[in-house]
Amino acid sequence: MLSQAKSSPDITNYLTYILCSLPTSLNLSPENSHLARSSAAISLKNIIKTRYRTIPSGNLAYIRTSLLSCLEDSNSQIRNFTGNVITEIIKQGGVLGWPEIFPALLSLAGNDAGNVPTQTQEGSMSALSKVCEDSKKSLDRDYQGQRPLDVILPRLLQLTASPLPKVRALALESINIFIPQKPRALLLLIDPLLSRLFQLAHDSSDDVRRYVCRSFVQLVDVQPEKILPHMEGLVSYMVSQQRNTDDPDLALDAAEFWLSIGEHKNLCSSLGPYLPTIIPCLLESMVYGDDDIAQLEGDADDANEEDKTENIKPQFAKSKGARVAPNGSSTNKDINGVAGSASLDDGLDEGEIEEHDEEPEGANPEDEWNLRKCSAAALDVLATFFHQPVFDITLPYLKDNLNHPDWPNREAAVLAIGAVADGCMEVVSPHLPELIPYLISLLQDSEPVVRQITCWALGRYSQWAAYLPDERAKASYFEPMMDGILKKMLDRNKAVQEAAASAFSRLEETAKKELTPYCKPIIQQFVRCFESYKDRNMFILYDCVQTLAEHVGPALAEPELNRLLVPALVTRWEKVSDQSQELFPLLECLSYVATAMGESFAQIANPIFSRCIRIIHQNLQEYLLASSNETMDKPDKDFLVVSLDLLSSTIQALPSAVSNELVAKSQPRMFDLLRFCMEDPSNDVRQSSYALLGDCAVYVFPQLQPELPALMPILIQQLDLDAMPDEEAESAFSVINNACWSCGEISLQLKHGMAPYVEQLYERLFNIISNPGVPSSVNENAAIALGRLGLHCSEGLALHLAEFATLFLQSIRLVDDTDEKGQALLGLNRTIVNNPQGMESCLLDYFKATAAFKNFRQDDLKNSFQQVRA
C-alpha cells in the first residue's frame, strides 16, 4: 500500500495536506499529530529532491500556496521542516521557479502588514535564511537585468532592526552568508552594514552579538581597509565578548577575530598598541573551564584497556606518489598542536540541512575546536608577527602559573610556552636552559592532561635542542628531552602516549639526521610500543617509524636495527586483515621503511609484494561487481592507493634483479592490474598508478617494455587537459604531473621506440606548457618530458620547434640544474640541429638558458651545446 501511495502522481498533494492541514477530526494525540506532520514534511522534501521534474505543475502550485500557512504554525519544528521544503523547491526549481516566495518571506519576517504573529515572523526569517544558505550563488546571478540580492540584502539589513531577537540574529546570519562572495549588492552596503553592526554590538541577545563577531571576522577578509579605522573599538569589543563566560560560542566567535586579523599584515601591525589588552585575554581563555576540568581531572590509567571501535578515527590514505620536477616538493604537516578547526567543507549537498549529532557522553573536550585552542592559535599568530613584545607580556603569566598548585593553571602555562615557540624562539632561547629541564620534570606530573600538553610543548622546542653547537649542551638538553618524550610513549594513559608519539614525530622532523646516533634506543622503544599499544595509538606509532625512516634513511639498514624493527613490523603486518583501515598507515609506513632499508628490505619483500598485488586485485574485482550491482557497497579506493605506493617503494628499494623477479612472478600480473588502475575514476588512485608506471620505467624496464603498447594510449589520454573536470582541478593536476614524469622516464628507456607516439604526446605536452592555468610544477614536468622525448625522437619534434621552443625555455627556466634538466636541454639541442630555423624567435632566451646552466656532468650535453653554436 505504501509503495502504491508513493507511485501516485498526487502523493505530494497528500503529503502537503498532512503537513499543513491535518484535520483535528482524526483525534490524534499531539505527539502522534506532530509525528505524522514531520514525517510528511521529510517525505515531501525527499520527493521534491529526487522527482521535482515529474511533479505536475498543478501539484507544485498547491504545495507553494499551502506552505506559507505552515510558517504560522505554533510548533517551531514544523516551521523548520516547512523551511526545509521551501529551500528544496528553490534548489530544484531555481530562483525563477518561485520568484514570489522572496517578497512573501521578507514581508512576513518584517511584519509589513503590522499584524503578523511572532512565530510567523521567526518562521519566515528562518526559511529565508535557509534559502540564502542554499542558493547563495543563484541569488547573485543576473536575471533579465536584475539580481535578487539587489533587493534581498537591503531588506535583510532592515530586518536586523526587528524588535524580535531571533529575526535580528537570523537576518544578520543571512547577510554573513554572502560576505565571502563579495557580491556587488553587499559592497554597496558596506558602510550602512558597519553602522548597523556597531549598533548591534551591544544587543541584549547573545545570538545577535555572536553574529556581529562573525560579521567582523568576515569583513576583515573582504574589506580590511574599512576595519582599520575602528581597530581600537573593535579590540575592546572583542576582548569583552571573549570574556563572556556564559556563552562559550560567543567567546569563541570573538576569539576568531584575532586569527582573521593575523592573516593581514597591515591590520595585524595595528594591534601593537593593544597587545597588553589582547594577550592577557588570550591567556585567560586558555585555561580549561569548570566543566572540562570536571571531565578531565584524574583521567584513568587506561593504557591496558582495549579501544572501542567508535573511538578509533577513520583513516584515509595519503598518497606518497607525487613525482615532481627537480625543484623538489614540500610537505604540509600540521605542526600546531592547538590549531585545527573543522573544515569549512562539511560534505553536505548544497542546501542539505545538517542534523548535528549529540556529543557522545564523555567526549573529550580536546577533540573539538574550542575557545582554548583558538586562543592558543591566536597567541601563536601574534607571537609570530610581534615576537618579543608578546613574550614580554606573557612572561609574568608564565612565572605565576608554571608552578601553580592547580593543574589547569599549570597546563595553560605550558600551552602558552608551546604556543609562542615558533614566533618567539629567539627571545625565549635564553630562558630555555632553565625552562627545558622544568618541562621535562612536568612529564611526571600527576595529571595526565599536564603530561600530555608538556609532550607537545617540548616537541615545539626540539629544533633548539637538536642543533645546539656544544655536545655537552646537547647531552644536557636534547638527550633528556628525547628520552623523556620516548618514555612517555609508554605512559600509563593513552592520551599521553598519543601526545608523546606526536611530539616525537615532530622531533624527528626537526632533528632529521641528528637522530642517527640514537637510532637503537629509539627503535627499541618503538618495538616496546608495538608490543603494548592498542589499536588507536598504533596509527601514530606508524607515523613515528616512517618519519624516522624518512630522515635517517640508510641508517635503518644496519643489521642490528634491522633485527629489531623488522620482526615488529612483520608481526603487525600479519595481524592486520586485508579489510582493515589500519592497512593505510601500515602500508604507508612500510613504503618509507623500504626506501630507507634498500636491499635489506629484500628479506620481507616477497610476501609484502604479493599481498599488495592481492589487495589491488581484490579491490578491483569488488569495484567491478559493485558497479553492476546497486545493492553492493563500492570498496574503499584508499586500499589501492597505499598498495600501489608500497609497490613503488619496494621496486625502488631492491636490487634490480630482485625487483624484476618480483614483477615477473606476480599473480595476477602486476601490469594487468596497473592498466585498470591507470583508468580508475579516482584521482588519488591514478596519481599513484602513474608514479608506479614511472618507477617501473626506471627500475624494471625489461618487464615494462612489452606492456607499453597497451599502456601508452592510456598515458596519452591522461595528458589531455580538456578531459579534466574543473571541480577536481587540484587533484587532477597531481595525476597529470605524474603522467608527465612517467612519460619522460619511459622516453629515456624506450628511446626511438617512442616514435609512434610523438605527435600525440607533443600535442598533449604542448597544451600543458602553453596553458597559463597549469601549476608551475606540472608545467615544468611537462617541459622536461617534452625535452626527454627529443633525445631520441628529435626529427619528429623538429617540425614543431618554432611553436614550442619559447614556452619550453620559459617552463624550465626556474628548474634546478639537475640531470633531468640537462637531459631535457640535450633533447632540445638535438631537435635544434634538425631545424635550426625554428629558433629564430627565441635565440636570446636560448642563450640565457644555456649560459645559466652549470651542471655539465653529461659529455653529450656539452658537445650538443657546441654543435648548436657551431
Salt bridges, closest charged atoms under 4 A:
ASP73 OD2 - ARG37 NH2 2.69
ASP112 OD1 - ARG155 NH2 3.44
GLU133 OE2 - LYS136 NZ 3.78
ASP140 OD1 - ARG147 NH1 3.74
ASP150 OD2 - ARG184 NH2 2.56
ASP191 OD1 - LYS226 NZ 3.05
ASP203 OD2 - ARG168 NE 2.91
ASP206 OD1 - ARG209 NH2 2.43
ASP207 OD1 - ARG210 NH2 2.53
ASP221 OD1 - HIS264 NE2 2.83
ASP247 OD2 - ARG210 NH1 3.31
ASP253 OD2 - ARG210 NE 3.99
ASP253 OD2 - ARG214 NE 3.03
GLU284 OE2 - ARG243 NH2 2.88
ASP301 OD2 - ARG492 NE 3.31
GLU306 OE2 - LYS534 NZ 3.20
ASP307 OD1 - LYS494 NZ 2.60
ASP349 OD2 - LYS49 NZ 3.70
GLU354 OE2 - HIS356 ND1 3.78
GLU366 OE1 - ARG372 NH1 2.89
ASP380 OD2 - ARG460 NH2 3.25
ASP406 OD2 - HIS404 ND1 3.90
GLU411 OE2 - ARG372 NH2 2.19
ASP422 OD2 - ARG460 NH1 3.44
ASP422 OD1 - ARG506 NH2 3.59
ASP445 OD2 - ARG410 NH2 2.99
ASP470 OD2 - ARG472 NH2 3.93
ASP483 OD2 - LYS487 NZ 3.15
ASP491 OD2 - ARG451 NH2 2.92
ASP491 OD1 - LYS488 NZ 2.96
GLU498 OE1 - ARG536 NH2 3.77
GLU509 OE2 - LYS333 NZ 3.26
GLU509 OE1 - HIS551 NE2 3.23
GLU514 OE1 - LYS474 NZ 2.70
ASP535 OD1 - ARG572 NH2 2.98
ASP543 OD1 - LYS333 NZ 3.33
GLU560 OE2 - LYS520 NZ 2.68
ASP578 OD1 - ARG611 NE 2.72
ASP578 OD2 - ARG614 NH2 2.98
GLU582 OE2 - ARG572 NE 2.68
GLU661 OE2 - LYS665 NZ 2.77
ASP672 OD1 - ARG669 NH1 2.66
ASP672 OD1 - ARG675 NH1 3.54
ASP680 OD1 - LYS637 NZ 2.80
ASP695 OD2 - ARG323 NH2 2.39
GLU707 OE2 - ARG669 NH2 2.24
GLU745 OE2 - ARG788 NH1 3.03
GLU759 OE2 - HIS800 NE2 2.98
ASP817 OD1 - LYS821 NZ 3.44
ASP819 OD1 - ARG857 NH2 2.82
ASP860 OD2 - ARG830 NH2 3.83
